[in-house]
Amino acid sequence: MARARGAAAVVAALLAAAGCSSAGRTLTEEELLSQGTVLREAKPGAAALARQEALTPAEADAAADLAEELLGRGEAAAALETVRAALARMPPREEADRLRDLRGRAKKALLRTAIARAEASAPPFAGEGGRIPLRVSLRNLSPVPLEAPAPSSGLSPTTVLLRVTREARDVFGSVRSETWEETHALPPGAAPPGGALEAEIPLDTARFADARPNGFVVYTAGGAILPSGLRVGETGIHERIPIEESTTLAFPQRGWEEVAADPEAHLERGLRDANPVRVLLAAGCLPADARGAAGARLSGLLRGGTLRPSVESSVRAALRWLGADPEADAWTGAVWEARAAADGPAERFRGEPR
């Protein structure tokens, strides 16, 4: 107990020395600028404190536990300063390794939550064969301007490294996936606090004319922002900034807008008319709050063994997309085995003359 109290006291002292508080709040401009080491170790911050007696393993673990707790509560700045103050006290190697790992995680968390966040946005549905309007935004979360300078001699533009995955799904349950990367310059400019720098990067899907499935295509766009001269106030950003992904479902068929407008009604219509394409497209367009009920219904129909073979395959593909039933393939196999047994195939293939 005494050891635990001692470790807690050391952690409290570390926090006080670093000027941290566990209360969640927005960073002031002065505090933001003091976080220069988040981006590159250009300013000593808490690590410049006079070195004191080395931390014991228990004290270092207590500091790491507190940093983990602060990160879990979304208080990246306090977590980062806690770790830095602990590392300045020369903890043992094993505990130091854990603290360094936490320092890296806290840096990334602070960058994404208090300085700049990158995100991709695109419409949820589109037609395959056209251009999908994609936008990558770098949002300024800090209390000072965010600036991307124009490229010049010796200075490259800040770059959007766009990573796109194309996943084609058909009514037979097949999934074909490919991923590629593109680089695009982020237009120079300045964004005030709360503003954003944006790049328009439309995805041209016409080049996949020979690879359009009898189903739909999922485009997922993400990647990272690669800074070059990027600054918030007087602080340079040198860490790559991950782009939060966007997802678009693209449909090769005409009339997909009608299905997307009322997917639940079209799912019932597809099942009634035994239309496998309509079943899969409607399942793809279902909103999140309707997927559970749809998955339960499709699972029951598949288990019942009353679906036509073409629709059965489409239902299996729909369940794989919805994620409601990872064993949809096994159920289909069981259905076919039951049918085969009812038809008496064992007599036919026993190897005896009929």
C-alpha positions as a Markdown table, in Angstrom:
| # | Residue | x | y | z |
|---|---|---|---|---|
| 1 | Met | 0.0 | 0.0 | 0.0 |
| 2 | Ala | 2.8 | 2.4 | 0.9 |
| 3 | Arg | 4.5 | 1.6 | -2.4 |
| 4 | Ala | 1.3 | 2.4 | -4.3 |
| 5 | Arg | 0.9 | 5.7 | -2.5 |
| 6 | Gly | 4.5 | 6.5 | -3.3 |
| 7 | Ala | 4.0 | 5.8 | -7.0 |
| 8 | Ala | 0.9 | 7.9 | -7.0 |
| 9 | Ala | 2.7 | 10.8 | -5.4 |
| 10 | Val | 5.5 | 10.5 | -8.0 |
| 11 | Val | 2.9 | 10.6 | -10.8 |
| 12 | Ala | 1.2 | 13.6 | -9.2 |
| 13 | Ala | 4.5 | 15.4 | -9.0 |
| 14 | Leu | 5.3 | 14.5 | -12.6 |
| 15 | Leu | 1.9 | 16.0 | -13.7 |
| 16 | Ala | 2.4 | 19.1 | -11.7 |
| 17 | Ala | 5.9 | 19.6 | -13.1 |
| 18 | Ala | 4.6 | 19.1 | -16.6 |
| 19 | Gly | 1.8 | 21.6 | -16.0 |
| 20 | Cys | -0.8 | 18.9 | -16.9 |
| 21 | Ser | -4.3 | 18.5 | -15.7 |
| 22 | Ser | -6.5 | 15.4 | -16.1 |
| 23 | Ala | -9.5 | 17.6 | -16.7 |
| 24 | Gly | -10.6 | 17.5 | -20.4 |
| 25 | Arg | -10.5 | 20.9 | -22.1 |
| 26 | Thr | -9.4 | 22.6 | -25.3 |
| 27 | Leu | -5.7 | 23.6 | -25.6 |
| 28 | Thr | -4.9 | 27.3 | -25.4 |
| 29 | Glu | -2.7 | 28.8 | -28.0 |
| 30 | Glu | 0.2 | 28.9 | -25.6 |
| 31 | Glu | -0.3 | 25.2 | -24.7 |
| 32 | Leu | -0.5 | 24.2 | -28.3 |
| 33 | Leu | 2.7 | 26.0 | -29.2 |
| 34 | Ser | 4.4 | 24.2 | -26.3 |
| 35 | Gln | 3.6 | 20.9 | -28.0 |
| 36 | Gly | 6.2 | 21.4 | -30.7 |
| 37 | Thr | 7.7 | 18.0 | -29.7 |
| 38 | Val | 4.5 | 16.4 | -30.9 |
| 39 | Leu | 5.6 | 17.0 | -34.4 |
| 40 | Arg | 9.4 | 17.0 | -34.1 |
| 41 | Glu | 11.5 | 17.1 | -31.0 |
| 42 | Ala | 12.3 | 20.8 | -31.5 |
| 43 | Lys | 11.3 | 22.1 | -28.1 |
| 44 | Pro | 12.3 | 20.3 | -24.9 |
| 45 | Gly | 9.0 | 20.7 | -23.0 |
| 46 | Ala | 8.8 | 18.5 | -19.9 |
| 47 | Ala | 11.8 | 16.5 | -20.9 |
| 48 | Ala | 14.0 | 19.6 | -20.2 |
| 49 | Leu | 13.2 | 19.4 | -16.4 |
| 50 | Ala | 16.2 | 18.8 | -14.2 |
| 51 | Arg | 16.8 | 15.1 | -14.0 |
| 52 | Gln | 15.9 | 13.8 | -10.6 |
| 53 | Glu | 16.4 | 10.4 | -9.0 |
| 54 | Ala | 15.5 | 7.6 | -11.4 |
| 55 | Leu | 12.0 | 6.2 | -11.3 |
| 56 | Thr | 11.5 | 2.7 | -9.8 |
| 57 | Pro | 9.7 | 0.1 | -11.9 |
| 58 | Ala | 6.5 | 0.6 | -9.8 |
| 59 | Glu | 6.6 | 4.4 | -10.2 |
| 60 | Ala | 7.2 | 4.1 | -14.0 |
| 61 | Asp | 4.3 | 1.6 | -14.3 |
| 62 | Ala | 2.1 | 4.0 | -12.4 |
| 63 | Ala | 2.9 | 6.8 | -14.8 |
| 64 | Ala | 2.3 | 4.5 | -17.8 |
| 65 | Asp | -1.0 | 3.4 | -16.3 |
| 66 | Leu | -2.1 | 7.0 | -15.8 |
| 67 | Ala | -1.1 | 7.8 | -19.4 |
| 68 | Glu | -3.1 | 4.9 | -20.7 |
| 69 | Glu | -6.1 | 6.1 | -18.7 |
| 70 | Leu | -5.7 | 9.6 | -20.0 |
| 71 | Leu | -5.5 | 8.4 | -23.6 |
| 72 | Gly | -8.6 | 6.3 | -23.1 |
| 73 | Arg | -10.4 | 9.4 | -21.9 |
| 74 | Gly | -9.3 | 11.4 | -25.0 |
| 75 | Glu | -6.9 | 13.6 | -23.1 |
| 76 | Ala | -3.9 | 13.1 | -25.4 |
| 77 | Ala | -2.0 | 16.3 | -24.3 |
| 78 | Ala | -2.0 | 15.3 | -20.6 |
| 79 | Ala | -1.0 | 11.7 | -21.5 |
| 80 | Leu | 1.9 | 13.0 | -23.6 |
| 81 | Glu | 3.3 | 15.3 | -20.9 |
| 82 | Thr | 2.9 | 12.5 | -18.3 |
| 83 | Val | 5.0 | 10.2 | -20.4 |
| 84 | Arg | 7.6 | 12.8 | -21.2 |
| 85 | Ala | 8.0 | 13.7 | -17.6 |
| 86 | Ala | 8.3 | 10.1 | -16.6 |
| 87 | Leu | 10.9 | 9.4 | -19.3 |
| 88 | Ala | 12.9 | 12.4 | -18.1 |
| 89 | Arg | 13.4 | 10.5 | -14.8 |
| 90 | Met | 15.3 | 7.7 | -16.5 |
| 91 | Pro | 13.0 | 4.7 | -15.8 |
| 92 | Pro | 14.2 | 1.1 | -16.2 |
| 93 | Arg | 14.5 | -0.3 | -19.7 |
| 94 | Glu | 11.4 | -2.4 | -19.8 |
| 95 | Glu | 9.2 | 0.3 | -18.4 |
| 96 | Ala | 10.9 | 2.9 | -20.6 |
| 97 | Asp | 10.0 | 0.9 | -23.7 |
| 98 | Arg | 6.4 | 0.9 | -22.7 |
| 99 | Leu | 6.5 | 4.6 | -22.0 |
| 100 | Arg | 8.1 | 5.3 | -25.4 |
| 101 | Asp | 5.3 | 3.3 | -27.1 |
| 102 | Leu | 2.8 | 5.4 | -25.2 |
| 103 | Arg | 4.6 | 8.6 | -26.3 |
| 104 | Gly | 4.2 | 7.6 | -29.9 |
| 105 | Arg | 0.5 | 6.9 | -29.5 |
| 106 | Ala | -0.1 | 10.1 | -27.6 |
| 107 | Lys | 1.7 | 12.2 | -30.2 |
| 108 | Lys | -0.5 | 10.7 | -33.0 |
| 109 | Ala | -3.7 | 11.1 | -30.9 |
| 110 | Leu | -2.8 | 14.8 | -30.1 |
| 111 | Leu | -2.2 | 15.5 | -33.7 |
| 112 | Arg | -5.5 | 14.1 | -34.8 |
| 113 | Thr | -7.6 | 15.5 | -31.9 |
| 114 | Ala | -6.1 | 18.9 | -31.1 |
| 115 | Ile | -4.1 | 20.0 | -34.2 |
| 116 | Ala | -5.3 | 18.7 | -37.6 |
| 117 | Arg | -7.5 | 15.9 | -38.8 |
| 118 | Ala | -7.7 | 14.6 | -42.3 |
| 119 | Glu | -10.8 | 13.0 | -43.7 |
| 120 | Ala | -12.2 | 11.8 | -47.0 |
| 121 | Ser | -15.8 | 12.4 | -48.0 |
| 122 | Ala | -17.8 | 11.0 | -50.9 |
| 123 | Pro | -21.5 | 10.2 | -51.6 |
| 124 | Pro | -22.7 | 6.9 | -50.1 |
| 125 | Phe | -24.0 | 5.7 | -53.5 |
| 126 | Ala | -23.0 | 6.4 | -57.1 |
| 127 | Gly | -23.2 | 4.9 | -60.6 |
| 128 | Glu | -20.4 | 2.7 | -61.7 |
| 129 | Gly | -18.8 | 4.0 | -64.9 |
| 130 | Gly | -18.9 | 7.7 | -64.0 |
| 131 | Arg | -16.8 | 10.0 | -61.8 |
| 132 | Ile | -17.3 | 9.7 | -58.0 |
| 133 | Pro | -16.8 | 13.2 | -56.4 |
| 134 | Leu | -14.2 | 12.7 | -53.7 |
| 135 | Arg | -12.9 | 15.4 | -51.3 |
| 136 | Val | -10.0 | 15.2 | -48.9 |
| 137 | Ser | -10.2 | 17.8 | -46.1 |
| 138 | Leu | -7.5 | 18.8 | -43.7 |
| 139 | Arg | -9.3 | 20.4 | -40.8 |
| 140 | Asn | -7.7 | 22.8 | -38.4 |
| 141 | Leu | -8.5 | 21.8 | -34.8 |
| 142 | Ser | -6.0 | 24.3 | -33.3 |
| 143 | Pro | -6.6 | 27.8 | -32.0 |
| 144 | Val | -4.2 | 29.3 | -34.5 |
| 145 | Pro | -4.1 | 29.3 | -38.4 |
| 146 | Leu | -3.1 | 26.2 | -40.3 |
| 147 | Glu | -1.0 | 27.0 | -43.3 |
| 148 | Ala | 0.2 | 25.0 | -46.3 |
| 149 | Pro | 2.7 | 27.1 | -48.2 |
| 150 | Ala | 3.0 | 27.2 | -52.0 |
| 151 | Pro | 5.8 | 24.9 | -53.3 |
| 152 | Ser | 9.1 | 26.7 | -54.0 |
| 153 | Ser | 12.7 | 25.9 | -54.6 |
| 154 | Gly | 13.6 | 23.2 | -52.1 |
| 155 | Leu | 10.0 | 22.9 | -50.8 |
| 156 | Ser | 7.7 | 20.3 | -52.2 |
| 157 | Pro | 3.9 | 20.7 | -51.9 |
| 158 | Thr | 2.1 | 19.0 | -49.0 |
| 159 | Thr | 0.9 | 15.8 | -50.6 |
| 160 | Val | -2.3 | 13.7 | -50.4 |
| 161 | Leu | -1.3 | 10.0 | -50.6 |
| 162 | Leu | -4.6 | 8.6 | -51.5 |
| 163 | Arg | -5.2 | 4.8 | -51.1 |
| 164 | Val | -8.2 | 3.4 | -52.8 |
| 165 | Thr | -9.6 | -0.1 | -52.6 |
| 166 | Arg | -12.1 | -1.4 | -55.1 |
| 167 | Glu | -14.1 | -4.4 | -54.1 |
| 168 | Ala | -16.5 | -5.9 | -56.6 |
| 169 | Arg | -19.3 | -8.2 | -55.3 |
| 170 | Asp | -21.6 | -10.3 | -57.4 |
| 171 | Val | -24.7 | -12.3 | -56.9 |
| 172 | Phe | -22.7 | -15.6 | -56.8 |
| 173 | Gly | -20.9 | -14.5 | -53.7 |
| 174 | Ser | -17.6 | -13.7 | -55.4 |
| 175 | Val | -15.5 | -10.8 | -54.1 |
| 176 | Arg | -12.7 | -9.4 | -56.2 |
| 177 | Ser | -10.5 | -6.7 | -54.6 |
| 178 | Glu | -7.7 | -4.5 | -55.8 |
| 179 | Thr | -5.9 | -1.5 | -54.1 |
| 180 | Trp | -3.9 | 1.3 | -55.6 |
| 181 | Glu | -2.3 | 4.6 | -54.5 |
| 182 | Glu | -2.3 | 8.0 | -56.1 |
| 183 | Thr | -0.5 | 11.2 | -55.1 |
| 184 | His | -2.1 | 14.6 | -55.4 |
| 185 | Ala | -0.9 | 18.0 | -54.2 |
| 186 | Leu | -2.9 | 19.7 | -51.4 |
| 187 | Pro | -3.7 | 23.2 | -52.7 |
| 188 | Pro | -1.7 | 25.8 | -50.8 |
| 189 | Gly | -3.5 | 28.2 | -48.5 |
| 190 | Ala | -4.4 | 29.0 | -44.9 |
| 191 | Ala | -7.3 | 27.7 | -42.8 |
| 192 | Pro | -8.5 | 29.6 | -39.7 |
| 193 | Pro | -9.3 | 27.7 | -36.5 |
| 194 | Gly | -12.2 | 25.5 | -37.4 |
| 195 | Gly | -11.6 | 25.8 | -41.1 |
| 196 | Ala | -10.1 | 23.3 | -43.6 |
| 197 | Leu | -7.8 | 23.0 | -46.6 |
| 198 | Glu | -9.4 | 20.8 | -49.2 |
| 199 | Ala | -8.4 | 18.9 | -52.4 |
| 200 | Glu | -11.0 | 17.7 | -54.9 |
| 201 | Ile | -10.0 | 14.3 | -56.2 |
| 202 | Pro | -12.8 | 12.6 | -58.3 |
| 203 | Leu | -12.5 | 8.9 | -58.8 |
| 204 | Asp | -13.0 | 8.0 | -62.5 |
| 205 | Thr | -14.6 | 4.5 | -62.6 |
| 206 | Ala | -14.9 | 4.4 | -66.4 |
| 207 | Arg | -11.7 | 2.5 | -66.7 |
| 208 | Phe | -13.3 | -0.5 | -65.1 |
| 209 | Ala | -15.8 | -1.0 | -67.9 |
| 210 | Asp | -14.6 | -4.6 | -68.4 |
| 211 | Ala | -14.8 | -5.5 | -64.7 |
| 212 | Arg | -18.3 | -4.6 | -63.7 |
| 213 | Pro | -19.9 | -7.2 | -61.6 |
| 214 | Asn | -23.5 | -8.5 | -61.6 |
| 215 | Gly | -23.9 | -6.8 | -58.2 |
| 216 | Phe | -22.2 | -3.7 | -56.9 |
| 217 | Val | -18.7 | -2.2 | -56.2 |
| 218 | Val | -17.4 | -0.8 | -52.9 |
| 219 | Tyr | -14.8 | 2.0 | -53.2 |
| 220 | Thr | -13.0 | 2.8 | -49.9 |
| 221 | Ala | -10.7 | 5.9 | -50.0 |
| 222 | Gly | -8.2 | 6.7 | -47.3 |
| 223 | Gly | -4.4 | 7.1 | -47.1 |
| 224 | Ala | -2.4 | 9.9 | -45.4 |
| 225 | Ile | -1.4 | 13.6 | -45.7 |
| 226 | Leu | 2.4 | 14.0 | -46.2 |
| 227 | Pro | 3.3 | 17.4 | -44.8 |
| 228 | Ser | 5.9 | 19.7 | -46.4 |
| 229 | Gly | 6.2 | 23.1 | -44.8 |
| 230 | Leu | 2.8 | 22.6 | -43.1 |
| 231 | Arg | 2.4 | 24.7 | -40.0 |
| 232 | Val | 0.0 | 25.6 | -37.2 |
| 233 | Gly | 1.0 | 29.0 | -36.0 |
| 234 | Glu | 4.8 | 28.8 | -35.5 |
| 235 | Thr | 4.8 | 25.0 | -35.1 |
| 236 | Gly | 5.8 | 22.8 | -38.0 |
| 237 | Ile | 3.9 | 19.6 | -38.7 |
| 238 | His | 6.2 | 16.8 | -39.8 |
| 239 | Glu | 4.2 | 13.6 | -38.9 |
| 240 | Arg | 2.1 | 12.1 | -41.6 |
| 241 | Ile | -1.6 | 12.6 | -40.9 |
| 242 | Pro | -3.9 | 9.5 | -41.6 |
| 243 | Ile | -7.0 | 10.2 | -43.6 |
| 244 | Glu | -10.2 | 8.9 | -42.2 |
| 245 | Glu | -11.8 | 6.7 | -44.8 |
| 246 | Ser | -14.9 | 7.2 | -46.9 |
| 247 | Thr | -16.9 | 4.4 | -48.5 |
| 248 | Thr | -19.1 | 4.6 | -51.7 |
| 249 | Leu | -21.2 | 1.8 | -53.2 |
| 250 | Ala | -21.3 | 2.0 | -57.0 |
| 251 | Phe | -23.9 | 0.3 | -59.1 |
| 252 | Pro | -23.4 | -0.7 | -62.8 |
| 253 | Gln | -27.2 | -1.2 | -63.3 |
| 254 | Arg | -29.7 | 1.5 | -64.4 |
| 255 | Gly | -32.3 | 2.4 | -62.0 |
| 256 | Trp | -30.2 | 1.9 | -58.9 |
| 257 | Glu | -31.4 | 5.2 | -57.5 |
| 258 | Glu | -34.9 | 3.7 | -57.0 |
| 259 | Val | -33.5 | 0.8 | -55.0 |
| 260 | Ala | -31.3 | 3.1 | -52.9 |
| 261 | Ala | -34.3 | 5.3 | -52.1 |
| 262 | Asp | -36.2 | 2.4 | -50.5 |
| 263 | Pro | -34.0 | -0.6 | -50.1 |
| 264 | Glu | -36.2 | -2.5 | -47.6 |
| 265 | Ala | -39.2 | -2.5 | -50.0 |
| 266 | His | -36.9 | -3.5 | -52.9 |
| 267 | Leu | -35.5 | -6.4 | -50.8 |
| 268 | Glu | -39.0 | -7.8 | -50.3 |
| 269 | Arg | -39.7 | -7.2 | -54.0 |
| 270 | Gly | -36.5 | -9.0 | -55.1 |
| 271 | Leu | -37.4 | -12.0 | -52.9 |
| 272 | Arg | -41.0 | -12.1 | -54.2 |
| 273 | Asp | -39.9 | -11.9 | -57.8 |
| 274 | Ala | -36.9 | -14.2 | -57.4 |
| 275 | Asn | -34.6 | -11.4 | -58.7 |
| 276 | Pro | -31.1 | -12.1 | -57.4 |
| 277 | Val | -29.6 | -8.7 | -58.6 |
| 278 | Arg | -32.4 | -6.7 | -56.8 |
| 279 | Val | -31.9 | -8.7 | -53.6 |
| 280 | Leu | -28.2 | -8.0 | -53.5 |
| 281 | Leu | -28.4 | -4.3 | -54.4 |
| 282 | Ala | -31.2 | -3.8 | -51.9 |
| 283 | Ala | -29.1 | -5.5 | -49.2 |
| 284 | Gly | -26.1 | -3.2 | -50.1 |
| 285 | Cys | -28.2 | -0.1 | -49.7 |
| 286 | Leu | -29.8 | -0.9 | -46.3 |
| 287 | Pro | -29.2 | 1.6 | -43.6 |
| 288 | Ala | -27.2 | 0.4 | -40.5 |
| 289 | Asp | -30.3 | 0.3 | -38.3 |
| 290 | Ala | -32.1 | -2.1 | -40.7 |
| 291 | Arg | -29.3 | -4.6 | -41.3 |
| 292 | Gly | -29.9 | -6.7 | -38.3 |
| 293 | Ala | -33.5 | -7.4 | -39.1 |
| 294 | Ala | -32.7 | -8.0 | -42.7 |
| 295 | Gly | -29.9 | -10.4 | -41.8 |
| 296 | Ala | -32.2 | -12.4 | -39.5 |
| 297 | Arg | -34.9 | -12.6 | -42.2 |
| 298 | Leu | -32.5 | -13.7 | -45.0 |
| 299 | Ser | -30.9 | -16.2 | -42.6 |
| 300 | Gly | -34.2 | -17.8 | -41.9 |
| 301 | Leu | -35.1 | -18.0 | -45.6 |
| 302 | Leu | -31.8 | -19.6 | -46.4 |
| 303 | Arg | -32.2 | -22.2 | -43.6 |
| 304 | Gly | -35.7 | -22.9 | -44.8 |
| 305 | Gly | -34.5 | -24.3 | -48.1 |
| 306 | Thr | -37.4 | -22.8 | -50.1 |
| 307 | Leu | -35.4 | -20.3 | -52.2 |
| 308 | Arg | -34.6 | -20.8 | -55.9 |
| 309 | Pro | -30.9 | -21.6 | -56.5 |
| 310 | Ser | -30.2 | -18.3 | -58.1 |
| 311 | Val | -31.8 | -16.3 | -55.3 |
| 312 | Glu | -30.2 | -18.6 | -52.8 |
| 313 | Ser | -26.7 | -17.6 | -54.0 |
| 314 | Ser | -27.7 | -13.9 | -53.9 |
| 315 | Val | -29.0 | -14.2 | -50.4 |
| 316 | Arg | -25.7 | -15.8 | -49.3 |
| 317 | Ala | -23.8 | -13.0 | -51.0 |
| 318 | Ala | -26.1 | -10.5 | -49.2 |
| 319 | Leu | -25.5 | -12.1 | -45.8 |
| 320 | Arg | -21.7 | -12.0 | -46.4 |
| 321 | Trp | -22.0 | -8.3 | -47.1 |
| 322 | Leu | -24.2 | -7.6 | -44.1 |
| 323 | Gly | -22.0 | -9.6 | -41.8 |
| 324 | Ala | -25.1 | -11.0 | -40.1 |
| 325 | Asp | -24.2 | -14.6 | -40.8 |
| 326 | Pro | -20.6 | -15.7 | -41.3 |
| 327 | Glu | -21.8 | -19.3 | -41.8 |
| 328 | Ala | -24.1 | -18.5 | -44.7 |
| 329 | Asp | -22.0 | -20.6 | -47.0 |
| 330 | Ala | -22.2 | -23.6 | -44.7 |
| 331 | Trp | -26.0 | -23.2 | -44.5 |
| 332 | Thr | -26.2 | -23.2 | -48.2 |
| 333 | Gly | -24.2 | -26.4 | -48.3 |
| 334 | Ala | -26.4 | -28.0 | -45.7 |
| 335 | Val | -29.5 | -27.0 | -47.7 |
| 336 | Trp | -28.1 | -28.7 | -50.8 |
| 337 | Glu | -27.1 | -31.8 | -48.9 |
| 338 | Ala | -30.6 | -32.1 | -47.5 |
| 339 | Arg | -32.1 | -31.8 | -51.0 |
| 340 | Ala | -29.7 | -34.4 | -52.3 |
| 341 | Ala | -30.6 | -36.8 | -49.5 |
| 342 | Ala | -34.3 | -36.3 | -50.2 |
| 343 | Asp | -33.7 | -37.3 | -53.8 |
| 344 | Gly | -31.9 | -40.5 | -52.8 |
| 345 | Pro | -28.6 | -39.9 | -54.5 |
| 346 | Ala | -26.8 | -42.4 | -52.3 |
| 347 | Glu | -28.5 | -45.2 | -54.1 |
| 348 | Arg | -27.3 | -43.8 | -57.4 |
| 349 | Phe | -23.7 | -43.5 | -56.4 |
| 350 | Arg | -23.2 | -46.5 | -54.2 |
| 351 | Gly | -21.4 | -48.3 | -56.9 |
| 352 | Glu | -23.9 | -51.0 | -57.3 |
| 353 | Pro | -26.0 | -51.6 | -60.5 |
| 354 | Arg | -29.5 | -50.3 | -60.4 |
